[in-house]
Amino acid sequence: MTHLLDTDHITFLQRQDGREWAVIVAHVTRVGQRNVGLSILSFHEQVIGIHAELNKARKPADLPRWYRRMFELFDLYAKSNLIVFDDAAAGVLEVLRKTPKLRLDPMDLRLAAIALAHHLTLVTRNVADFARVPNLKTEDWTR
């Protein structure tokens, strides 16, 4: 595996339409599906979003849509190259947390740690923020 998609890129792929989707699909085709992974962190972020919508539901008729989305999410990740947050990523995260002036959202820092621990290029639109992470390779596949 060579590339790790961030949550934003995964969301574009889930929509299955639009310019960004087409460009990302072309990149996935170029590098090969087997070389593209999704992280457990993105799964976590997306489940949190669906969970928030489920909690906002005021009537039973509002629930099926969000439970369907949760099922689709589970199915997507089950069929993907899933990259876990393992001991190696935890070790990298510990080092990153001690890096002076490295300020990133905690989930972004964890994602960077996974990419670094597994020697993956992080695919993100947030190239500017991730550029602060030493030795992290990034690409934006929406362009």
Summary of the structure (lengths in Angstrom):
residues: 143
radius of gyration: 16.0
end to end distance: 21.7
largest distance: 49.8
contacts: 410
relative contact order: 0.19
helix: 62%
strand: 10%
